[in-house]
Amino acid sequence: MSELRQHIDETAKVIQAECALQPQVGVILGTGLNGLAAQLDVEARLSYTKLPHFAVSTVESHAGELLLGHLAGKPVVAMSGRFHRYEGYSLGQVTFPVRVMRALGVDVLVAFNAAGGLNPQFRAGDIMVIEDHINFMGDNPLIGPNDDALGPRFPDMSQPYTRDLIDLAETLALEMGIKLQKGVYLACPGPCLETRAEYRMMRTLGADVVGMSTVPEVIVAVHGGMKVLAFSVITDECFPDALEPVEIEKIIATANGAEPKLTKLVRACIERLPG
């Protein structure tokens, strides 16, 4: 057994000792997007500091807790706060919770993030379902020895975001009257935001939004055979010819403003999952 699998098993056993729930859905809550946690019928609340091999969230608005309970009738494990490369963590550390979710029985990963809008048709406060991504982090969480028990050496990434789940989100958004964009997420390591020239380049490459997370977790989820549904909340407009300085407080406030719609949509998506 690889060292990674040993660490996964150790962490999973600690969680299972605290809560017998077998989650079907794993949720990663992003910057300013913790409202879904309030919708959860919580059975266990575990601080990351109490979980072996877990990193610790250091970013504002990331609570740093693992929540287990039920949401819309489905057993769920939720990360209230994620880890980022710019905090100084390796991508292995960033994605370790996804490995643990899989070991607990999760087969669907739902991830949120706050992102900057590159598509000129997008506006701050819009919600986008991610249909594809571009990895500009200069790194990959699968680099290194591969444990075949966790996934294949060369996982296919032709459809990292599950088409049926994207279709479900679009259908439900239409029924609810929620405006839902769809597009490509580009991930950078951060923590600085990008220059005008970089925004132009990213848009030319086909990116609709840019952020500093999500892609590593999705890669590991795909590696582990999980289905993936992911959303971005556009918190600022990254238009090179009209660029304004951005403050984190404004980003969080914009995410908080869009959160009730996103929470309503995601709850409905989880409710409609089979099983």
QUIZI-V272972 format. One line per field, one symbol per residue. psi: psi as a letter, one per 20 degrees, with the letter a starting at -180 (. if undefined). burial: + if it has 24 or more other C-alpha atoms within 12 Angstrom, else -. A space follows every 50 residues. Layout:
psi=???
burial=???
This chain:
psi=prhghgggggghhgghhhpipnqhpppopapjljhhhiipnphqopqhii ppjqappjqpjohlqpppbqpkjqpqpponprqqhiijqrhgghighhgg gghijpipppqqrpqpphpiiqqpiqppppirrpokijrpiipaqpohih rqhmqpkhmhppghhgggggghgghikpporpappppqhaiqrrrghggg gghhijqhrqakaggghgghgghjkqqppqqppoiqomohikpqqpqhhh ggggghhighggggghghghhiqq.
burial=---++-+++-++-+++--+-+++++++++++++++++--+-+++++++-- +++++++---++++++++++++-+++++++++++++---+++++++++++ ++++++++++++++++++++-++++++++++++++++--+++-------+ ---------+++--++-+++-++----++++++++++++---++----++ -++---+++++++++++++++++++++++++++++++++----------- ++++++++++++++++++++--+--
